[in-house]
């Protein structure tokens, strides 16, 4: 099976100039840094011991920031390397100021490039976040006796069934994991079946959020004064149009309504604007720095890493990826920042999180425009108790401590 996987990787490398060019044009690749995916780096590095953490994209990178902050305080840790695969995650990382931590792009997973990457960075420990399973990288890390931790591990039923098709290959791959820290019992069961021997249930790192983030941006708050606002966050294709229709219906009742849309992928901004204009809505983008007029309907946040600023001045947030067959997005950040959560029926990616929010009576499921309109009108002046916010913070803090305790055993 490794042979076929390697063959597929070589085909990707052969066609990579065309693939890279297309991705650069579509804004999915950094024209200055894509060479990092071929393990080409501009500077030589010192022989400091390196803790390496890899997460696929924005959600994974944001979830491990608290871990990175704690590891930076550890005197044994001399350098932390974070890798990811998307330009959006690199942009989010750039907003943080770290002393020991740098970011690079994850290499193409062929035998040659994975070996080259390991030889260059010489990690003493490798940490992969959630569902990041890379056969060649795992194989070569294992051969060099570099521990592999699967942090905040998440395996869905669909991906488990896919791995089971190649059962011998999967067992050979998953038993190379030194330690897995699953975020739920479903993943624990799947990883055990797939061959992981060392498992510790640690909870979902995405529960964690810092208390200090409650400070609001006064300039932003003043910008939206005299307007009744709500957020639609992590939205996907077709969901923005539905949100626009909800806005039109609510505005018949609340004349000063302003809807803040924070799309999952900002490279779709032009498409979103065109769709909303077709139904007669007026839009101002965050990047334009334009003033909001009385007739502005939608404020489109076309920037990464700034969602929390808007959650702080909102009382209710719709979480996208849940009205389409995507599986939902993480609702914990807006919930911690005092928002009532509205979501669609497709939330299997965060099933246990939404169950908890439902039990706390701070979330509702909607299926259509009418349902969403009704809930938002009811909750637009929602006020979350300090006690409830403290409870959410305490859960996250305990989970962070558990994960750090297990990681430090390998440092």
C-alpha positions as CSV (number, residue, x, y, z in Angstrom):
1,X,0.0,0.0,0.0
2,X,2.9,2.4,0.8
3,X,4.0,1.8,-2.8
4,X,0.7,3.0,-4.3
5,X,0.6,5.9,-1.9
6,X,4.2,6.9,-2.8
7,X,3.3,6.6,-6.5
8,X,0.3,8.9,-6.1
9,X,2.7,11.4,-4.3
10,X,5.1,11.3,-7.2
11,X,2.3,12.1,-9.7
12,X,1.4,15.1,-7.6
13,X,5.0,16.3,-7.6
14,X,5.2,15.9,-11.4
15,X,2.1,18.0,-11.9
16,X,2.9,20.3,-9.0
17,X,3.9,23.3,-11.2
18,X,0.4,23.3,-12.8
19,X,-1.3,22.7,-9.4
20,X,0.7,25.4,-7.7
21,X,0.0,27.9,-10.5
22,X,-3.7,27.3,-10.3
23,X,-3.7,27.6,-6.5
24,X,-1.7,30.8,-6.6
25,X,-4.1,32.4,-9.1
26,X,-7.1,31.3,-6.9
27,X,-5.5,32.7,-3.8
28,X,-5.0,29.3,-2.1
29,X,-1.2,29.3,-2.3
30,X,1.4,31.9,-1.2
31,X,3.5,32.8,-4.2
32,X,6.5,33.7,-2.0
33,X,6.4,30.7,0.3
34,X,5.0,27.7,-1.7
35,X,8.6,26.4,-2.0
36,X,8.4,25.4,1.6
37,X,6.2,22.6,0.6
38,X,9.2,21.2,-1.3
39,X,11.4,21.7,1.8
40,X,13.3,24.7,0.2
41,X,14.1,27.2,3.0
42,X,15.9,30.5,2.7
43,X,18.0,30.4,5.9
44,X,20.1,27.8,7.7
45,X,18.9,27.0,11.2
46,X,20.7,26.4,14.5
47,X,20.8,23.0,16.1
48,X,18.3,23.9,18.7
49,X,16.0,21.0,19.8
50,X,12.6,21.5,18.1
51,X,9.1,20.7,19.2
52,X,7.1,20.3,15.9
53,X,3.3,20.8,15.8
54,X,1.3,20.3,12.6
55,X,-2.4,21.3,12.1
56,X,-4.2,21.4,8.8
57,X,-5.8,24.8,8.7
58,X,-7.2,27.7,10.8
59,X,-9.3,25.7,13.3
60,X,-6.5,23.4,14.2
61,X,-3.9,26.2,14.5
62,X,-6.2,28.4,16.7
63,X,-6.9,25.4,18.9
64,X,-3.2,24.8,19.7
65,X,-2.3,28.4,20.4
66,X,-2.9,28.0,24.1
67,X,-0.6,24.9,24.1
68,X,2.1,26.9,22.2
69,X,1.9,29.7,24.7
70,X,2.4,27.3,27.6
71,X,5.3,25.5,25.9
72,X,7.0,28.8,25.2
73,X,7.3,29.2,29.0
74,X,9.1,25.9,29.4
75,X,12.8,26.4,29.7
76,X,13.5,22.9,28.1
77,X,11.8,24.0,24.9
78,X,14.2,26.0,22.7
79,X,12.2,26.2,19.4
80,X,8.7,25.4,18.4
81,X,7.9,24.8,14.7
82,X,4.3,25.0,13.6
83,X,3.3,23.8,10.1
84,X,0.0,24.0,8.3
85,X,-1.2,23.5,4.8
86,X,-3.3,26.7,4.1
87,X,-2.5,30.4,3.5
88,X,-5.4,31.3,5.8
89,X,-3.8,29.4,8.7
90,X,-0.5,31.1,8.1
91,X,-2.2,34.5,8.1
92,X,-3.9,33.7,11.4
93,X,-0.6,32.6,12.9
94,X,1.1,35.8,11.9
95,X,-1.2,37.8,14.2
96,X,0.5,36.2,17.2
97,X,3.8,37.4,18.6
98,X,5.9,34.4,19.8
99,X,9.6,34.4,20.9
100,X,10.4,30.7,20.2
101,X,7.8,29.8,17.6
102,X,8.0,29.9,13.8
103,X,5.6,28.9,11.0
104,X,6.3,26.9,7.8
105,X,4.2,25.0,5.3
106,X,3.8,21.3,5.6
107,X,5.8,19.4,2.9
108,X,4.3,17.2,0.2
109,X,4.1,13.7,1.9
110,X,6.4,11.7,-0.3
111,X,9.3,9.6,1.1
112,X,11.9,12.0,-0.2
113,X,10.3,15.3,1.1
114,X,9.3,13.8,4.5
115,X,12.9,12.6,5.0
116,X,14.3,16.0,3.9
117,X,12.0,17.8,6.3
118,X,13.0,15.7,9.3
119,X,16.7,16.0,8.4
120,X,16.5,19.8,8.2
121,X,14.4,20.5,11.3
122,X,15.5,17.5,13.5
123,X,12.4,17.5,15.7
124,X,12.7,15.8,19.1
125,X,8.9,15.5,19.3
126,X,6.2,15.6,16.6
127,X,2.6,16.6,17.4
128,X,-0.2,16.2,14.8
129,X,-3.5,17.8,15.5
130,X,-7.0,16.2,15.1
131,X,-7.1,14.1,11.9
132,X,-3.7,14.7,10.5
133,X,-2.4,11.2,9.5
134,X,0.4,11.3,6.9
135,X,1.8,7.8,6.0
136,X,5.3,8.7,4.8
137,X,5.9,11.3,7.5
138,X,4.8,8.9,10.2
139,X,6.9,6.1,8.8
140,X,10.1,8.2,8.7
141,X,9.5,9.7,12.1
142,X,9.1,6.2,13.5
143,X,12.2,5.0,11.8
144,X,14.2,7.8,13.4
145,X,12.6,7.1,16.8
146,X,10.9,10.5,17.0
147,X,7.8,10.3,19.2
148,X,4.5,11.0,17.5
149,X,1.6,12.5,19.4
150,X,-1.9,12.8,17.9
151,X,-3.2,15.8,19.9
152,X,-7.0,16.6,20.2
153,X,-7.5,13.5,18.0
154,X,-10.7,13.3,16.1
155,X,-11.8,10.4,13.9
156,X,-15.3,10.5,12.4
157,X,-17.3,7.4,11.6
158,X,-16.8,8.1,7.8
159,X,-13.0,8.4,8.0
160,X,-12.9,5.3,10.3
161,X,-14.7,3.2,7.7
162,X,-12.4,4.5,5.0
163,X,-9.3,3.5,7.1
164,X,-10.9,0.0,7.7
165,X,-10.9,-0.7,4.0
166,X,-7.1,-0.9,4.1
167,X,-7.0,-2.6,7.5
168,X,-3.4,-4.0,7.4
169,X,-2.0,-0.7,6.1
170,X,-4.0,1.2,8.7
171,X,-2.8,-0.9,11.6
172,X,0.8,-0.6,10.4
173,X,0.3,3.2,10.3
174,X,-1.6,3.9,13.4
175,X,0.6,1.7,15.7
176,X,3.4,4.2,15.0
177,X,1.6,6.8,17.1
178,X,3.4,7.0,20.5
179,X,0.4,8.7,22.2
180,X,-3.1,9.7,21.1
181,X,-5.1,12.2,23.1
182,X,-8.7,11.8,21.7
183,X,-11.2,14.6,22.2
184,X,-14.2,12.2,22.7
185,X,-15.0,8.6,23.4
186,X,-16.1,7.8,19.8
187,X,-12.6,8.7,18.6
188,X,-11.0,6.7,21.5
189,X,-12.9,3.6,20.3
190,X,-12.0,4.1,16.6
191,X,-8.3,4.7,17.4
192,X,-8.1,1.6,19.5
193,X,-9.6,-0.5,16.8
194,X,-7.2,1.0,14.2
195,X,-4.2,-0.1,16.3
196,X,-3.2,2.8,18.5
197,X,-1.8,1.3,21.8
198,X,-1.3,4.3,24.0
199,X,-4.5,6.3,24.5
200,X,-5.5,9.0,27.0
201,X,-8.9,10.7,26.8
202,X,-8.2,14.4,27.3
203,X,-11.1,16.3,25.9
204,X,-11.5,18.9,23.1
205,X,-8.9,21.7,23.2
206,X,-11.4,24.0,21.5
207,X,-13.2,24.3,24.8
208,X,-10.4,26.5,26.0
209,X,-10.6,30.3,25.8
210,X,-8.8,33.1,27.6
211,X,-10.6,35.3,30.1
212,X,-8.8,38.5,29.0
213,X,-10.5,38.3,25.5
214,X,-13.6,39.8,27.0
215,X,-12.2,43.3,26.6
216,X,-14.1,45.0,23.7
217,X,-12.7,47.0,20.9
218,X,-14.2,50.5,21.7
219,X,-13.6,51.8,18.1
220,X,-15.6,48.8,16.7
221,X,-18.3,49.2,19.4
222,X,-18.7,52.9,18.5
223,X,-18.8,52.0,14.8
224,X,-21.9,49.9,15.4
225,X,-23.6,52.1,18.0
226,X,-27.3,52.8,17.2
227,X,-27.5,49.5,15.3
228,X,-29.0,46.2,16.5
229,X,-26.5,43.5,15.4
230,X,-26.1,39.8,15.2
231,X,-23.4,37.6,13.7
232,X,-23.4,34.8,11.1
233,X,-20.0,33.1,11.5
234,X,-18.0,30.5,9.6
235,X,-20.6,30.5,6.8
236,X,-20.2,28.4,3.7
237,X,-21.5,28.6,0.1
238,X,-25.3,29.2,0.0
239,X,-25.6,29.9,3.7
240,X,-24.8,33.7,3.3
241,X,-27.8,34.0,0.9
242,X,-30.0,32.4,3.5
243,X,-28.6,34.8,6.2
244,X,-29.4,37.7,3.8
245,X,-33.0,36.5,3.5
246,X,-33.3,36.3,7.3
247,X,-31.9,39.8,7.6
248,X,-34.5,41.2,5.2
249,X,-37.3,39.6,7.2
250,X,-36.0,40.8,10.6
251,X,-35.4,44.3,9.3
252,X,-39.1,44.7,8.6
253,X,-39.5,44.6,12.4
254,X,-36.2,46.0,13.5
255,X,-35.3,49.0,11.2
256,X,-31.8,49.5,12.7
257,X,-30.7,45.9,12.1
258,X,-27.2,45.2,10.9
259,X,-26.0,41.7,10.1
260,X,-22.3,40.8,10.4
261,X,-21.2,37.9,8.2
262,X,-17.9,36.3,8.9
263,X,-17.3,33.7,6.1
264,X,-15.3,30.6,6.6
265,X,-13.2,31.3,3.5
266,X,-12.7,35.0,2.7
267,X,-11.5,34.3,-0.8
268,X,-15.3,33.9,-1.5
269,X,-16.0,37.5,-0.6
270,X,-16.7,38.7,-4.2
271,X,-19.2,35.9,-4.7
272,X,-20.9,36.6,-1.4
273,X,-21.2,40.3,-2.2
274,X,-22.7,39.5,-5.7
275,X,-25.2,37.1,-4.2
276,X,-26.4,39.5,-1.5
277,X,-26.6,42.4,-4.0
278,X,-28.9,40.3,-6.1
279,X,-31.5,40.3,-3.3
280,X,-31.2,44.1,-2.8
281,X,-28.9,44.2,0.2
282,X,-26.2,46.9,0.7
283,X,-22.8,45.7,1.9
284,X,-19.8,47.2,3.5
285,X,-16.6,45.2,3.8
286,X,-14.3,45.2,6.9
287,X,-11.2,45.7,4.7
288,X,-12.7,48.8,3.0
289,X,-12.6,50.8,6.2
290,X,-15.8,52.6,4.9
291,X,-18.3,54.1,7.3
292,X,-21.6,52.3,7.9
293,X,-24.6,54.2,6.6
294,X,-28.1,54.1,7.7
295,X,-29.0,51.9,4.8
296,X,-26.1,49.4,5.2
297,X,-27.5,45.9,5.6
298,X,-24.5,43.6,5.8
299,X,-21.0,44.1,7.3
300,X,-18.8,41.5,5.6
301,X,-15.7,40.6,7.6
302,X,-13.2,39.8,4.9
303,X,-10.3,39.1,7.2
304,X,-9.0,36.2,9.2
305,X,-8.4,36.0,13.0
306,X,-10.8,38.9,13.9
307,X,-14.1,37.1,14.6
308,X,-13.7,37.4,18.4
309,X,-14.0,41.2,18.2
310,X,-17.4,40.9,16.7
311,X,-18.6,38.2,19.1
312,X,-17.8,40.6,22.0
313,X,-20.3,43.2,20.7
314,X,-23.0,40.7,19.6
315,X,-25.5,38.7,21.7
316,X,-26.5,36.0,19.2
317,X,-24.4,34.1,16.5
318,X,-25.5,31.7,13.8
319,X,-22.7,29.1,13.2
320,X,-22.3,28.0,9.6
321,X,-21.4,24.8,8.0
322,X,-24.5,23.4,9.7
323,X,-27.2,24.1,7.1
324,X,-25.2,22.3,4.4
325,X,-23.7,18.8,4.6
326,X,-20.4,20.0,6.1
327,X,-20.8,18.9,9.7
328,X,-20.8,22.3,11.4
329,X,-18.2,24.6,12.9
330,X,-16.9,25.1,16.5
331,X,-19.4,27.3,18.5
332,X,-17.4,27.6,21.7
333,X,-15.7,30.9,21.0
334,X,-18.9,32.9,20.5
335,X,-20.5,31.0,23.4
336,X,-17.7,31.9,25.7
337,X,-18.0,35.5,24.7
338,X,-21.6,35.7,25.7
339,X,-23.5,34.8,22.5
340,X,-26.6,32.6,22.2
341,X,-25.8,30.0,19.5
342,X,-28.0,29.2,16.5
343,X,-27.1,26.3,14.2
344,X,-28.5,24.0,11.5
345,X,-29.1,20.3,11.8
346,X,-25.7,19.2,10.4
347,X,-23.4,19.4,13.4
348,X,-21.8,16.0,13.6
349,X,-18.2,17.5,13.7
350,X,-19.0,19.0,17.1
351,X,-21.8,16.8,18.3
352,X,-20.7,16.6,22.0
353,X,-20.1,20.4,22.1
354,X,-23.6,21.2,20.8
355,X,-25.1,18.7,23.1
356,X,-23.5,20.5,26.1
357,X,-24.6,23.9,24.8
358,X,-28.1,22.6,24.4
359,X,-28.2,21.2,27.9
360,X,-27.1,24.6,29.2
361,X,-30.0,26.2,27.2
362,X,-27.7,28.5,25.2
363,X,-28.2,27.1,21.7
364,X,-31.1,26.3,19.3
365,X,-31.4,24.3,16.1
366,X,-33.0,25.8,13.0
367,X,-33.9,24.3,9.6
368,X,-35.0,27.3,7.5
369,X,-35.3,31.1,7.2
370,X,-38.5,31.2,9.3
371,X,-37.0,29.3,12.2
372,X,-33.8,31.4,12.2
373,X,-35.8,34.6,12.0
374,X,-37.9,33.6,15.0
375,X,-34.9,32.6,17.2
376,X,-32.8,35.6,16.4
377,X,-35.7,38.0,17.1
378,X,-36.2,36.3,20.4
379,X,-32.5,36.2,21.4
380,X,-31.1,39.4,19.9
381,X,-31.0,41.0,23.4
382,X,-29.7,37.8,25.1
383,X,-27.5,38.3,28.2
384,X,-25.4,35.4,29.3
385,X,-24.7,35.1,33.1
386,X,-21.2,35.4,34.4
387,X,-21.6,32.1,36.2
388,X,-22.3,30.3,32.9
389,X,-19.3,32.0,31.2
390,X,-17.1,30.9,34.2
391,X,-18.3,27.3,33.8
392,X,-17.4,27.2,30.1
393,X,-13.9,28.7,30.9
394,X,-13.3,26.2,33.7
395,X,-14.1,23.2,31.4
396,X,-11.6,24.5,28.9
397,X,-8.9,25.1,31.5
398,X,-9.1,21.6,32.8
399,X,-8.8,20.1,29.3
400,X,-5.8,22.3,28.5
401,X,-4.0,21.2,31.7
402,X,-4.7,17.5,30.9
403,X,-3.2,17.8,27.4
404,X,-0.2,19.7,28.5
405,X,0.5,17.2,31.3
406,X,0.7,14.4,28.7
407,X,2.8,16.4,26.2
408,X,5.4,17.3,28.8
409,X,6.2,13.7,29.5
410,X,7.9,13.6,26.1
411,X,9.9,16.9,26.4
